[in-house]
Amino acid sequence: MSDSCFSLDGASIAFAAGQTILQAAMDAGHYIPHLCFHPELKPHGSCKVCSVRVDGNMMASCTTPARQGMKVESATTEVDDQRRAVVQMLFVEGNHFCPSCEQSGRCKLQATAYELQMTSPHFDHFFPDRAVDASHPDFLLDFNRCILCSLCVRASRDVDQKAVFGLAGRGIGTRLIVNSESGRLGDSDFAATDKAAQVCPVGAILRKRQGFNVPIGQRTYDVAPIRESDRGGPEKR
Amino acid sequence: MSTATGMQAARVNEIVARYQAKPASLLQILREVQECCDWISPESVGIVSRALQLPRLKIEAVATFYSFLYLQPRGRYRVLFSDNITDHMAGSRELLEQMCKRLWIEKGKVSEDGLVSVDTTSCTGMCDQGPGMLVNNIALAGLSAERVDAICDLITDQVPIAAWPSAFFAVEDNIRRRDILLKAEAVPGAALQAAFARGAEATLREILQSKLRGRGGAGFSAGTKWESCRNAQGDTRYVVCNADEGEPGTFKDRVLLHSHADAVIEGMTVCAYVIGARRGFLYLRGEYRYLLDALLAVLARRRGQRLLGEDIAGREGFDFDIEIHLGAGAYVCGEESALIESLEGKRGTPRNRPPYPVTHGYLDQPTVVNNVETFAACRLIAERGGEWYARHGTPESSGTKLLSVSGDCGRPGIYEFPFGVTVREVLNECGARNTQAVQISGPSGICLAPDEFSRRIAFEDIPTAGAFMIFDRRRDMFEVARNFVDFFKHESCGFCTPCRVGTSLLSNLMAKLHGGRGSPYDFAEIEKLNIYLQTLSHCGLGHSACNPVLHTIAKFRPAYASRLVHHEFVPAFDLDRALSTARQMTGRDDSGAHLKEDT
């Protein structure tokens, strides 16, 4: 154990060399809201939900290296307000209809919205036109729910050594694409055993024929809020 | 396989072979495929993917990031009107409409015979001689109604672009004021000889002593950058010249590369000598594709003069050469870490920093990235000395600055002034009258009102990459800001949520105000979005995307107030406008085909 420490909302957090703020906080059992971070994958820093105030500036805690003596503010009204706005942006960018979504209760976007006390999407919806890819025998790819966190991209590339998924386009036109000549998941070498099949925080990559096998009300985030289930430790699904 | 496809495959294979199928050359390969085949077909993607041993997805991810690469056919003639506010002021939107009518096509769509498409693109850097246009990525300037008609004829007659009148492609330098940089005669090799005579370390000291700061806008000390790179751990060092001059309203690098290319290249070579680099890149924005052949000729000539290549200028063991990489329409690549990603053949997403390029740049090796003008100044310093250079300008901003002056003035063009010049002095010199506002350093810079015209161009007051856009009292500053907001939306890389979504939300709100549906609620929303962009974005693009609105709100509030026509919130959704598709399909536009307001 290293002697290095930083302050997170007044609490002293020990960190090892090379750790980022979020990694150290999670190891110490502290929850900082996040979506594009996964403890087993390389941090990316794109969703900005894990933003914290570090010595005055807002920084993505998943990619900002922990430094001795730094002062980090996370659980403040001002920081949570900004995080909520980012989550709201993700809601209006895609098509997220929680009541009819199979992932409801297991969805990190939904659970984080609850955590941040989001009561409406606030911004005008974009209602993008995104097709569903049902070509794979065991998985459904619903781009409507994709939040471009790139967890599947990193899992496929770094863990599965496959590059099944990637991000294409630019700006608001950024989209998830699949590596096959047809562009369809069924024609790719995606497999149910892939890490990429297990890391989607929302309902974009869904296993078929398992719909509602766990009743709503008994799911991960129905049982305990995300701040309980997601502070450190391996992901539960 | 048809003959056409077979021929195309042969060309693609030839391009791939020329780049030795290197993955780092992916963007260059795709750019050339686009150039010779008019688009990047699925077959071409397949060939490149197999040859470079990259997944298809990787090729598609890169190709779709850059505006000038197309995975769908966009016509044999691809016309893009420059969409900067200065182009608008010079009548570009009317000319675009004229062309679409003449060619019987809709903006953004390809003609049914697959011949031509007409669309807009971000500023092409011809603001002093607008409106500008790109046809198959070749620049045209000074468009007029007659010229547009002539271009329509050439397109419908299917005349190859190489056979179009050369006058159509004339681009003027318009240098209006010269100071130490533009007056200096660049004798090829003179600065290098001076550097050799001094030695690498002493040359570095001259650069440090000159207090030269980067001319790309951020103003980081050039000498410190060189020193950090020289001292960084690494196997290989690189010199990169940032000629991705994408900031709307800026065009001074175009002029330097056109008429002072030797100075720029010699500056890069001096840098290579100081830091110990053997390889350099000039990252030229895709909009300046028309400069490529001339620049390649300068490089070839300098190789002949032994000023590039091996044992440069007779100095044994000093080997250095430069490659030109072309961009393909992505403003964000002007950010140095995104530029390096792009040089490596990837999507131009800014990296997480630290580490910085001086220690982990191109291929993770120590790299100096400097602006075109910075390298030109380095050449001058190597020749004349740091102490001499520091005597010009102000204590914190040594030397001179090239300003790209455009907009409402009598003599738009390039003005070289010592740092410390006031905005008013520049306005007087270029013949501006009734000036309402000056936008300095482009959309990401600062907008000044007349009571600030005594402020100075200098890092201690108004830092700038060089853009100086003038708006007289006829102009609507709300529309200026709206143009800039749309620019940022178009150029956001899409990596982080606040910028990807926030720039679109901001653009939609500005459109709502423009469309007469604004209320104080929307104004408050705009102010809130600006804060999210500024504090949460991943890179400078997002941070500065709110600047145009923040500044114009602060200084030209009436332009906004007049748009807040409703006291209470009104939804952006407009039922009558939603029926426009139905009207278009039925060819109706009579009163019965419209809804009355408030029904």
Chai-1 contact restraints between the chains, C-beta under 6 A:
chainA,res_idxA,chainB,res_idxB,connection_type,confidence,min_distance_angstrom,max_distance_angstrom,comment,restraint_id
A,G45,B,N352,contact,1.0,0.0,6.0,A-B,restraint_1
A,S46,B,F495,contact,1.0,0.0,6.0,A-B,restraint_2
A,S46,B,C496,contact,1.0,0.0,6.0,A-B,restraint_3
A,C47,B,T497,contact,1.0,0.0,6.0,A-B,restraint_4
A,K48,B,C496,contact,1.0,0.0,6.0,A-B,restraint_5
A,K48,B,T497,contact,1.0,0.0,6.0,A-B,restraint_6
A,K48,B,P498,contact,1.0,0.0,6.0,A-B,restraint_7
A,K48,B,L536,contact,1.0,0.0,6.0,A-B,restraint_8
A,S51,B,L536,contact,1.0,0.0,6.0,A-B,restraint_9
A,M58,B,T535,contact,1.0,0.0,6.0,A-B,restraint_10
A,M58,B,L536,contact,1.0,0.0,6.0,A-B,restraint_11
A,T63,B,N352,contact,1.0,0.0,6.0,A-B,restraint_12
A,A85,B,Y532,contact,1.0,0.0,6.0,A-B,restraint_13
A,V86,B,T497,contact,1.0,0.0,6.0,A-B,restraint_14
A,M89,B,T497,contact,1.0,0.0,6.0,A-B,restraint_15
A,M89,B,V501,contact,1.0,0.0,6.0,A-B,restraint_16
A,E93,B,V501,contact,1.0,0.0,6.0,A-B,restraint_17
A,F123,B,L505,contact,1.0,0.0,6.0,A-B,restraint_18
A,D124,B,A572,contact,1.0,0.0,6.0,A-B,restraint_19
A,A163,B,P55,contact,1.0,0.0,6.0,A-B,restraint_20
A,G166,B,L57,contact,1.0,0.0,6.0,A-B,restraint_21
A,G166,B,A61,contact,1.0,0.0,6.0,A-B,restraint_22
A,A168,B,E60,contact,1.0,0.0,6.0,A-B,restraint_23
A,A168,B,A61,contact,1.0,0.0,6.0,A-B,restraint_24
A,A168,B,T64,contact,1.0,0.0,6.0,A-B,restraint_25
A,G169,B,T64,contact,1.0,0.0,6.0,A-B,restraint_26
A,R170,B,F65,contact,1.0,0.0,6.0,A-B,restraint_27
A,R170,B,G494,contact,1.0,0.0,6.0,A-B,restraint_28
A,G171,B,S492,contact,1.0,0.0,6.0,A-B,restraint_29
A,G171,B,G494,contact,1.0,0.0,6.0,A-B,restraint_30
A,I172,B,R500,contact,1.0,0.0,6.0,A-B,restraint_31
A,I172,B,S504,contact,1.0,0.0,6.0,A-B,restraint_32
A,T174,B,G494,contact,1.0,0.0,6.0,A-B,restraint_33
A,I177,B,L57,contact,1.0,0.0,6.0,A-B,restraint_34
A,I177,B,E60,contact,1.0,0.0,6.0,A-B,restraint_35
A,N179,B,P55,contact,1.0,0.0,6.0,A-B,restraint_36
A,N179,B,R56,contact,1.0,0.0,6.0,A-B,restraint_37
A,N179,B,L57,contact,1.0,0.0,6.0,A-B,restraint_38
